[in-house]
């Protein structure tokens, strides 16, 4: 990935983008599943961490999603 981002034909802030991309971490977790007959709920956490070269800081973002499902006519 570093070679691709630093290639001569790539235009932009090469070093900053390369450092940020290489320091990126992205993870998803399934925290909870509950199913009762024809209804269910799932809760997941999505987390990413990266370097912000312009701010000279490590940026962490995390959020949760909740999915509600219902089985209708066997689907």
Secondary structure, DSSP 4 states (H G I P E B T S, - for coil): -HHHHT-TT--S-HHHHHHHHHT-EEEEEEEEEEEETTEEEEEEEEEEEEEETTTTEEEEEEEEEEEEEE--TT-
